[in-house]
Amino acid sequence: MKKIPERTCVITHEKYPKKELIRVVKNKEGEVFIDTTGKANGRGAYLKKDIEVIEKASKSKALDRILEIEVPDSIYEELKELIK
C-alpha cells in the first residue's frame, strides 16, 4: 500500500488527501499564486475546494497571516473560478 499524503486546510483545520486541496504559494520573490501542480517552491497554504471556505479565507485574511504577505483579491477570484 502506497501512503497518500495528507494536508490540513488552513480554514477548517481538517485533514484531506493532498489532491483534494488547493495550494496557494508565496515564493522568495514575494509573488503569490495558485499552485496547480502542488510542487512549486515557496511557502504554501492549503484550502479545501469549497466556495464557503474561500470566502471565509478572504474575509478573515487567514492567508495573509500564514503566507506573511498581503494576498490580492484576484487570487481569491481565481480560486472561486477553479472550484466552479
ZIDA-V92814 format. One record per helix or strand of 2 or more residues. SS is the DSSP state (H for helix, E for strand). FROM is the first residue (numbers start at 1). LEN is the number of residues. If there is no record, write none. Layout:
SS_FROM_LEN / SS_FROM_LEN
//
This chain:
E_6_3 / E_15_3 / H_18_3 / E_21_6 / E_32_4 / E_43_6 / H_51_10 / H_62_6 / H_73_11
//
